[in-house]
């Protein structure tokens, strides 16, 4: 049912590189406008926020966690441990205090992307 998701970015390049570390490949991009990352038939479209909006977005170091949203992306990875190591290079991190847990046949870890969005990593057991 779900074909993909769209995520607006203050920094298109940084978020694209971050999500590429989790998995997938760029299937389409227009420099400065958007990137499309595909993995197992789903697409994550990352759109550059319009400049008048992006200029008003403040990203702290570390970014404030944006958890007040009704949606959360779930991204499958072959190794949560390896992915956690890679995302640190691009400003991602585990959600403070969040632990690895099990749901159905998956191991799950909540992480924060470089702009503060909370996403879940899922790894088959």
ABEGO torsion letter per residue (X at the ends): XBAEBBBBBABAAAAAAAAAAAEEBBABBBBGABBBBBBGGBBBBBBBBBAAAAAABBBBOBBBBBABBABBBBBBBABAAAAAAAAAAAGBBBBBGBBBBBBEABBBBBBBBAAGBBBBBBBBX
